[in-house]
Amino acid sequence: MNIGIYGYGNLGKAVEETLLFNQSHTLVAIFSNRYDSISSDFNTPIFSPKELKNFTKSIDIIINCSGSYQDIEKQAKSLLKKFNTIDSFDTHAKLDNYISSLDKIAKTNKKIALCAFGWDPGLLS
């Protein structure tokens, strides 16, 4: 399975390291708004989010490692139009609406969205 990471803060770095030690997955690329000022400790190529359109055939799933507070809702909706996605959305008060909106986009685009996945041990995760 070919994976991309969107966002390269602490969560993105942890996901990168985990993926590199998993033989059944291939980390294809990282996408970050800071692409021109950061580098990967493992030499994974980092691209501008504008380059995502060039990876629709080579990435099976994007793991969205952006922050829940401001970024992830908008980015998830955009990413899901072209990619299957996984995220760790954890704003519980907005979760029902978030899942409903992603479900509509996923069905329209024949994609899968795993959201609020695996990070927070709360009731809705």
Backbone bond lengths (Angstrom), bond angles and torsions (degrees), N, CA, C in turn:
res aa  C-N    CA-C-N  psi(-1)  N-CA   C-N-CA  omega(-1)  CA-C   N-CA-C  phi
1 M - - - 1.433 - - 1.525 108.50 -
2 N 1.298 116.49 131.87 1.457 122.38 -179.23 1.523 109.95 -96.41
3 I 1.332 115.01 125.98 1.459 122.01 -172.39 1.524 110.78 -117.85
4 G 1.332 115.49 145.40 1.451 122.82 169.46 1.520 108.35 -121.98
5 I 1.303 116.53 151.16 1.461 122.49 176.45 1.517 108.08 -114.45
6 Y 1.332 116.22 131.19 1.461 121.28 175.73 1.523 107.43 -111.51
7 G 1.311 116.49 114.93 1.460 122.21 -176.66 1.514 109.58 101.78
8 Y 1.321 116.60 133.47 1.457 119.55 -174.46 1.519 112.78 -135.63
9 G 1.337 114.78 52.64 1.462 120.99 170.35 1.525 107.69 -93.10
10 N 1.308 116.75 -151.94 1.464 120.16 -178.63 1.524 112.58 -60.17
11 L 1.324 117.23 -42.39 1.465 120.41 179.77 1.528 110.85 -65.13
12 G 1.316 117.36 -45.61 1.460 120.95 178.62 1.516 112.08 -59.82
13 K 1.316 117.09 -40.35 1.463 120.95 178.62 1.523 111.19 -66.44
14 A 1.319 117.35 -39.78 1.470 120.72 178.48 1.529 110.91 -66.60
15 V 1.320 117.20 -40.54 1.461 120.87 177.87 1.530 109.91 -65.07
16 E 1.317 117.13 -42.23 1.465 120.85 177.82 1.527 110.72 -56.42
17 E 1.312 116.53 -51.52 1.458 120.06 -177.41 1.530 111.23 -61.80
18 T 1.309 116.81 -41.14 1.467 120.98 178.67 1.528 110.93 -62.91
19 L 1.316 116.97 -44.76 1.469 120.41 -179.08 1.528 112.17 -64.47
20 L 1.308 117.05 -34.93 1.457 120.21 -177.62 1.529 112.44 -69.17
21 F 1.312 116.65 -18.48 1.464 120.01 178.64 1.525 112.22 -101.61
22 N 1.318 117.17 10.95 1.453 122.36 -179.96 1.523 109.17 -111.14
23 Q 1.300 117.34 114.64 1.470 122.57 -174.25 1.526 113.74 -68.49
24 S 1.332 118.68 -20.61 1.466 120.18 -175.68 1.528 113.49 -91.27
25 H 1.325 117.53 0.80 1.458 121.78 179.80 1.528 110.26 -127.43
26 T 1.317 115.19 148.75 1.455 121.08 175.26 1.523 108.58 -120.08
27 L 1.314 116.48 121.30 1.454 120.32 175.56 1.525 108.00 -82.61
28 V 1.320 115.82 113.60 1.464 121.79 -175.26 1.524 111.56 -84.86
29 A 1.332 116.76 -46.20 1.467 119.98 -173.97 1.517 110.52 -165.67
30 I 1.321 113.85 160.69 1.461 123.28 172.52 1.525 106.86 -115.61
31 F 1.337 115.91 142.07 1.459 121.32 178.40 1.519 108.29 -122.24
32 S 1.325 115.97 126.10 1.453 120.77 -176.93 1.525 109.93 -147.98
33 N 1.324 115.69 143.60 1.466 119.90 174.37 1.522 111.04 -64.35
34 R 1.325 116.77 -19.53 1.469 121.27 179.62 1.533 111.56 -97.75
35 Y 1.324 117.48 23.32 1.470 123.42 -173.86 1.525 113.89 -52.34
36 D 1.308 117.62 -30.06 1.460 120.28 -176.09 1.536 113.42 -88.86
37 S 1.341 117.03 -2.73 1.466 118.55 -177.48 1.530 113.47 -127.69
38 I 1.325 117.67 6.09 1.466 120.99 -179.73 1.522 109.93 -129.50
39 S 1.312 115.29 164.17 1.460 120.06 174.04 1.520 108.78 -144.14
40 S 1.304 115.13 157.96 1.455 121.77 179.49 1.517 110.41 -86.38
41 D 1.328 116.64 138.68 1.463 120.58 175.02 1.526 111.51 -67.07
42 F 1.336 116.50 -17.08 1.459 121.49 -177.06 1.530 112.28 -112.00
43 N 1.322 116.21 12.75 1.466 123.01 177.78 1.520 114.14 64.89
44 T 1.313 117.68 24.87 1.458 120.89 172.67 1.526 107.68 -71.09
45 P 1.322 118.59 132.56 1.464 119.56 179.67 1.531 111.51 -64.53
46 I 1.326 115.91 138.62 1.458 122.69 179.70 1.530 108.39 -117.21
47 F 1.340 114.65 129.50 1.456 121.02 -175.93 1.529 110.63 -124.31
48 S 1.309 114.66 162.14 1.455 121.83 170.89 1.533 108.43 -68.27
49 P 1.330 117.67 146.29 1.465 119.36 174.84 1.534 112.88 -57.48
50 K 1.308 117.24 -22.89 1.467 120.61 177.61 1.532 111.64 -64.46
51 E 1.333 117.00 -19.68 1.459 121.89 -179.45 1.530 113.23 -83.86
52 L 1.315 118.03 -6.24 1.469 121.12 -178.48 1.524 112.55 -52.91
53 K 1.315 116.36 -37.14 1.465 120.45 -177.66 1.529 112.04 -58.74
54 N 1.323 117.80 -22.67 1.460 121.74 179.91 1.528 113.02 -83.74
55 F 1.325 117.72 -2.21 1.461 121.54 -174.63 1.533 113.51 -117.90
56 T 1.313 118.46 9.87 1.468 119.99 -175.50 1.527 112.80 -62.83
57 K 1.302 118.11 -26.54 1.466 120.47 179.39 1.523 113.07 -95.30
58 S 1.313 118.00 -13.20 1.471 119.91 -176.00 1.526 114.39 -108.53
59 I 1.345 117.66 -6.17 1.466 121.06 178.77 1.525 108.72 -120.20
60 D 1.335 116.00 127.59 1.461 121.49 178.57 1.523 112.26 -85.77
61 I 1.325 117.05 -37.44 1.467 122.23 -176.59 1.526 109.60 -141.87
62 I 1.323 115.26 137.45 1.460 121.32 171.12 1.530 107.25 -104.06
63 I 1.317 116.77 127.65 1.461 121.19 172.83 1.522 106.38 -95.61
64 N 1.322 115.62 112.69 1.455 121.57 -176.16 1.526 108.85 -85.66
65 C 1.313 115.65 109.76 1.472 122.71 -177.21 1.516 112.08 -106.11
66 S 1.313 116.73 24.75 1.465 121.13 177.22 1.518 110.12 -77.38
67 G 1.316 116.03 171.88 1.453 120.76 179.83 1.514 112.58 -80.30
68 S 1.335 116.49 139.62 1.464 121.41 179.71 1.521 112.54 -66.88
69 Y 1.297 117.37 -33.59 1.455 120.48 -170.11 1.534 112.95 -60.53
70 Q 1.332 118.12 -45.22 1.458 119.56 -175.41 1.523 114.14 -125.29
71 D 1.314 118.78 -33.12 1.457 120.77 -165.49 1.521 116.26 -98.49
72 I 1.288 117.41 -40.58 1.457 120.76 -163.71 1.536 113.26 -63.91
73 E 1.314 118.67 -36.24 1.467 119.96 -178.70 1.527 111.72 -59.86
74 K 1.304 116.46 -51.12 1.470 121.12 -178.98 1.531 110.48 -65.26
75 Q 1.309 116.72 -45.93 1.465 120.44 -177.31 1.520 111.70 -66.08
76 A 1.320 117.56 -41.03 1.459 120.56 -178.80 1.520 111.03 -60.11
77 K 1.294 116.87 -42.52 1.470 120.92 -179.79 1.524 110.95 -64.03
78 S 1.298 116.91 -39.93 1.460 121.34 178.59 1.534 111.73 -69.77
79 L 1.325 116.80 -46.97 1.464 121.36 -178.92 1.519 112.09 -62.25
80 L 1.322 116.80 -37.95 1.456 122.04 -174.97 1.528 112.75 -67.78
81 K 1.281 117.71 -16.89 1.467 120.13 177.20 1.523 111.31 -69.09
82 K 1.338 117.79 -23.97 1.463 121.99 -176.52 1.523 113.98 -122.89
83 F 1.343 117.59 -20.46 1.466 121.00 -172.89 1.525 111.05 -133.92
84 N 1.322 116.78 153.31 1.455 121.75 163.00 1.528 105.49 -70.93
85 T 1.335 116.78 145.99 1.460 119.06 -174.62 1.525 112.33 -134.50
86 I 1.324 114.10 155.28 1.463 123.58 170.29 1.521 106.36 -131.74
87 D 1.325 117.09 136.63 1.463 119.04 175.57 1.516 110.72 -145.06
88 S 1.309 115.05 173.10 1.465 121.74 -178.40 1.527 110.91 -119.64
89 F 1.312 116.34 36.86 1.468 121.27 179.62 1.519 109.60 -50.56
90 D 1.328 117.98 128.21 1.459 119.29 -175.46 1.528 114.17 -135.72
91 T 1.313 116.64 24.82 1.456 119.82 174.14 1.529 106.70 -89.50
92 H 1.327 116.09 89.07 1.460 121.90 -169.92 1.522 113.66 -57.10
93 A 1.311 118.24 -34.88 1.458 120.83 -179.10 1.528 112.18 -64.72
94 K 1.325 117.73 -23.49 1.461 122.15 -178.57 1.533 112.66 -105.09
95 L 1.313 117.27 0.16 1.462 120.18 -169.48 1.518 114.08 -62.91
96 D 1.323 119.32 -43.61 1.468 120.55 -179.38 1.522 111.52 -59.81
97 N 1.328 116.64 -45.86 1.470 120.40 179.09 1.528 111.05 -66.12
98 Y 1.314 115.88 -38.88 1.471 121.05 179.30 1.527 110.41 -61.43
99 I 1.314 116.81 -48.70 1.467 120.88 179.98 1.521 110.44 -61.84
100 S 1.319 117.99 -43.83 1.467 121.32 179.60 1.519 112.13 -60.94
101 S 1.324 116.57 -43.62 1.472 119.29 -179.10 1.528 111.37 -67.74
102 L 1.339 117.08 -39.41 1.465 119.45 177.86 1.523 111.36 -68.69
103 D 1.317 117.21 -35.94 1.460 120.62 179.44 1.534 110.82 -60.12
104 K 1.312 117.31 -43.65 1.472 121.17 178.75 1.525 111.22 -62.48
105 I 1.314 116.38 -45.50 1.471 120.57 179.78 1.524 110.59 -64.95
106 A 1.315 116.89 -42.98 1.472 121.10 -179.49 1.518 110.67 -61.83
107 K 1.311 117.53 -46.50 1.470 120.61 -179.77 1.516 111.55 -63.58
108 T 1.312 117.23 -41.97 1.464 121.73 179.30 1.530 111.55 -61.47
109 N 1.336 116.03 -38.01 1.470 120.78 -174.61 1.530 113.74 -103.06
110 K 1.324 116.73 6.42 1.471 122.54 179.78 1.528 111.25 55.42
111 K 1.326 114.12 50.51 1.464 122.34 179.45 1.524 109.73 -125.35
112 I 1.312 115.80 171.62 1.460 122.71 177.99 1.523 108.74 -122.22
113 A 1.338 115.68 135.98 1.459 121.22 176.41 1.523 108.85 -123.35
114 L 1.314 116.56 118.51 1.461 121.52 170.86 1.520 105.88 -99.98
115 C 1.330 116.25 115.73 1.459 118.23 -175.73 1.515 110.99 -124.25
116 A 1.343 113.92 156.60 1.465 122.25 -175.33 1.520 108.69 53.83
117 F 1.296 115.35 45.69 1.452 121.97 -166.96 1.521 112.93 -98.70
118 G 1.312 116.12 112.77 1.439 123.86 161.71 1.506 121.15 73.32
119 W 1.297 120.85 -0.76 1.459 119.49 -174.44 1.515 112.19 -99.35
120 D 1.313 116.39 -43.64 1.460 121.71 -172.90 1.528 108.84 -103.61
121 P 1.311 118.39 124.61 1.464 119.54 -177.28 1.528 113.93 -77.99
122 G 1.315 117.43 21.33 1.458 120.84 -179.14 1.521 112.77 -71.89
123 L 1.305 116.52 171.28 1.442 124.38 -175.74 1.533 112.91 -59.07
124 L 1.334 118.18 -38.42 1.453 120.87 -174.59 1.514 114.40 -90.68
125 S 1.305 119.15 -1.57 1.462 121.46 -177.45 1.520 111.21 -80.53
